[in-house]
Amino acid sequence: MIKDNLEKIQERINQVNHTQFVTLIAVSKTRSVDELQQAINTGQKHFAENYLQEALIKINHLKGQNLIWHFIGPIQSNKTLKIAKNFDWVHSVDRLKIAKRLNEQRPKNLPNLKVLLQINIDNEPIKSGASIEQIDELVTHFESLKNLTLRGFMCIPNPSNSAQNFTRMTSIIKQYPNLDALSMGMSRDLESAITNGATFLRIGTDIFGKRA
Ligand SMILES: *Cc1c(COP(=O)(O)O)cnc(C)c1O
């Protein structure tokens, strides 16, 4: 089932005209180690988790399989040490304090932690993410942190106008020639995300089924 779902999503991706390299990330929050292993057995390498404790158990169980782990959940200061030690990518960095802690805590024997700046593209007051006005300053600060590599931006747009916001993300990243990664697009809107330049798709439900 998971295998069929992954094939279907790959077909959907292939049907969209695009020139950029698109990486499918399996969002595996709440899923069991066994479900992840089924995806791994079909060749899936990229997984994303929202909750640290849950993620650490899976990372530990599945180590040695060359997986790439993405953290996509909200980050409190007391979580940064374990995120810095255990993940390859962090998509949900939205303030300097968190970026600085990740930078200080990234173990020296690991490659740089790759980070994305999360943007509150709808400017919704209750949502996490930096505002569009903050981007310039945060990019400059993030780029000065030597154990992090800022690669681009992430957003979780309001479903009611995601296409328009994907387009806005694309025009924002064009202003930063060093940045090449756009994490946007979920199960319902992956086609329009790809059309608008997404390089990471974050898909949970359409791979593993509905969450309990
Ligand atoms: C849960 C989650 C997803 C995946 O959502 P689905 O609806 O299960 O495909 C993507 N991005 C983030 C940030 C999430 O928290």
Ligand as a Chemical Component Dictionary entry (heavy atoms), coordinates in Angstrom:
data_LIG
# 
_chem_comp.id                   LIG 
_chem_comp.type                 NON-POLYMER 
_chem_comp.pdbx_formal_charge   0 
_chem_comp.three_letter_code    LIG 
# 
loop_
_chem_comp_atom.comp_id 
_chem_comp_atom.atom_id 
_chem_comp_atom.alt_atom_id 
_chem_comp_atom.type_symbol 
_chem_comp_atom.charge 
_chem_comp_atom.model_Cartn_x 
_chem_comp_atom.model_Cartn_y 
_chem_comp_atom.model_Cartn_z 
_chem_comp_atom.pdbx_ordinal 
LIG C1 C1 C 0 2.150  17.057 8.787 1  
LIG C2 C2 C 0 2.890  17.986 7.924 2  
LIG C3 C3 C 0 2.995  17.777 6.534 3  
LIG C4 C4 C 0 2.329  16.629 5.814 4  
LIG O1 O1 O 0 0.942  16.807 5.800 5  
LIG P1 P1 P 0 -0.027 15.729 5.140 6  
LIG O2 O2 O 0 -1.330 16.429 5.103 7  
LIG O3 O3 O 0 -0.040 14.531 6.034 8  
LIG O4 O4 O 0 0.487  15.374 3.778 9  
LIG C5 C5 C 0 3.756  18.681 5.805 10 
LIG N1 N1 N 0 4.378  19.728 6.388 11 
LIG C6 C6 C 0 4.292  19.956 7.712 12 
LIG C7 C7 C 0 4.993  21.135 8.280 13 
LIG C8 C8 C 0 3.549  19.101 8.518 14 
LIG O5 O5 O 0 3.466  19.361 9.822 15 
# 
loop_
_chem_comp_bond.comp_id 
_chem_comp_bond.atom_id_1 
_chem_comp_bond.atom_id_2 
_chem_comp_bond.value_order 
_chem_comp_bond.pdbx_ordinal 
LIG C1 C2 SING 1  
LIG C2 C3 SING 2  
LIG C2 C8 DOUB 3  
LIG C3 C4 SING 4  
LIG C3 C5 DOUB 5  
LIG C4 O1 SING 6  
LIG O1 P1 SING 7  
LIG P1 O2 DOUB 8  
LIG P1 O3 SING 9  
LIG P1 O4 SING 10 
LIG C5 N1 SING 11 
LIG N1 C6 DOUB 12 
LIG C6 C7 SING 13 
LIG C6 C8 SING 14 
LIG C8 O5 SING 15 
# 
